[in-house]
């Protein structure tokens, strides 16, 4: 149950969930979902062919005294030549995914999505691509130290 395992389960959940979104939106191009990172598309034609796309990867692992969790970043990339309204599809899909993730709570019967979900839409956009990110916290099993191996059997 590693952070990468969590990201792969969340990517599979998103791939399944996004199919419902695609059927609800007339003319919606199918999404490419990548566990890991988005490939680099150099030409405008490659960008247009491969977007919309979603990449899911662990971006942080946080351990404290009482719990361990991973921040899983969900990067959403859309393509639209409309400089004035092209961003709207990005906002719609980010909201759809945010609601789906918060509604589900448990992904892959292993990972629990915690309440603190953050959506980020940077002001700087690589037009004609539009991108945003959802950061979700997923609980992880906390590693435990066997102190007897460090100090022996004595307290």
NORBELLIN-V174086 format. One line per field, one symbol per residue. psi: psi as a letter, one per 40 degrees, with the letter a starting at -180 (. if undefined). A space follows every 50 residues. Layout:
psi=???
This chain:
psi=giddddddddddddddddddddddhhehiiihhhhbihihhdidddddde iiihihiheihhhadeiiiihhhhhhhihhehddededdddddddddddd dddddhhfedhhhidghhhhhidhhgheihiihhhihhiihhhhhgdddd eaei.
